[in-house]
Amino acid sequence: MSIIRPISDLRNHADQISDICHRQAEPVFITKNGKGDLVVMSEALFNQQQALLTLYRKLEEAELSLIKHPEGISFKKVMKGLRQKIR
């Protein structure tokens, strides 16, 4: 369930919002004049979401590669590409 707090709570009760973010591992949605304005989350949750986005991008690249090369790519070709990226 979404946690929604007014922007005044961010100013007056930042420590409580921080505790909520860490304890529940959920973002807190901040409203301003009754409308959505900000999202506050713990650094751990942010890092987890960034890792998921990176994974999704890599999966998309793999799917596109499979579409381009349905017959596959040889091991040697893959290793050559990886070595070039490393250098």
C-alpha positions as CSV (number, residue, x, y, z in Angstrom):
1,M,0.0,0.0,0.0
2,S,1.4,3.4,-0.9
3,I,2.6,5.7,1.8
4,I,1.5,9.3,1.1
5,R,2.5,12.3,3.2
6,P,2.2,16.0,2.8
7,I,5.3,18.1,2.1
8,S,5.0,19.7,5.5
9,D,5.9,16.3,7.0
10,L,9.1,16.2,5.0
11,R,10.1,19.5,6.7
12,N,8.7,18.8,10.2
13,H,9.1,15.0,10.4
14,A,12.0,14.0,8.2
15,D,13.2,11.5,10.7
16,Q,9.9,9.7,10.7
17,I,9.8,9.6,6.9
18,S,13.4,8.2,6.9
19,D,12.4,5.5,9.4
20,I,9.4,4.6,7.3
21,C,11.6,4.3,4.2
22,H,14.1,2.1,5.9
23,R,11.7,-0.1,8.0
24,Q,9.2,-0.8,5.3
25,A,11.6,-0.7,2.3
26,E,9.0,1.3,0.4
27,P,9.1,4.8,-1.1
28,V,7.1,7.6,0.5
29,F,5.1,9.8,-1.9
30,I,5.1,13.5,-0.9
31,T,2.2,15.7,-1.9
32,K,2.2,19.5,-2.4
33,N,-1.1,21.3,-2.5
34,G,-2.8,17.9,-2.7
35,K,-1.0,16.7,-5.8
36,G,2.0,14.3,-6.1
37,D,5.3,16.2,-6.0
38,L,8.2,14.0,-4.8
39,V,9.1,10.4,-4.0
40,V,11.5,9.7,-1.1
41,M,13.2,6.3,-0.6
42,S,16.1,4.8,1.2
43,E,19.4,4.6,-0.6
44,A,19.3,0.8,-0.4
45,L,15.9,0.7,-2.2
46,F,17.2,3.2,-4.8
47,N,20.3,1.1,-5.5
48,Q,18.1,-2.0,-5.8
49,Q,15.8,-0.3,-8.3
50,Q,18.8,0.9,-10.3
51,A,20.2,-2.6,-10.4
52,L,16.9,-3.9,-11.7
53,L,16.8,-1.2,-14.4
54,T,20.4,-2.2,-15.5
55,L,19.3,-5.9,-15.6
56,Y,16.2,-5.0,-17.7
57,R,18.4,-3.1,-20.1
58,K,20.8,-6.0,-20.5
59,L,17.9,-8.4,-21.0
60,E,16.5,-6.1,-23.7
61,E,19.9,-6.0,-25.4
62,A,20.0,-9.8,-25.3
63,E,16.6,-10.1,-26.8
64,L,17.5,-7.6,-29.6
65,S,20.7,-9.6,-30.3
66,L,18.7,-12.8,-30.5
67,I,16.4,-11.1,-33.1
68,K,19.3,-9.9,-35.1
69,H,21.2,-13.2,-34.9
70,P,18.6,-16.0,-34.5
71,E,21.3,-18.5,-35.5
72,G,23.4,-17.4,-32.5
73,I,26.9,-16.1,-32.1
74,S,30.0,-18.3,-31.7
75,F,31.8,-18.4,-28.4
76,K,34.9,-17.0,-30.0
77,K,33.0,-14.0,-31.3
78,V,31.4,-13.3,-28.0
79,M,34.8,-13.5,-26.2
80,K,36.4,-11.2,-28.7
81,G,33.6,-8.6,-28.2
82,L,34.0,-8.8,-24.4
83,R,37.7,-8.4,-24.6
84,Q,37.3,-5.3,-26.7
85,K,34.8,-3.8,-24.3
86,I,37.2,-4.5,-21.4
87,R,40.0,-2.7,-23.1
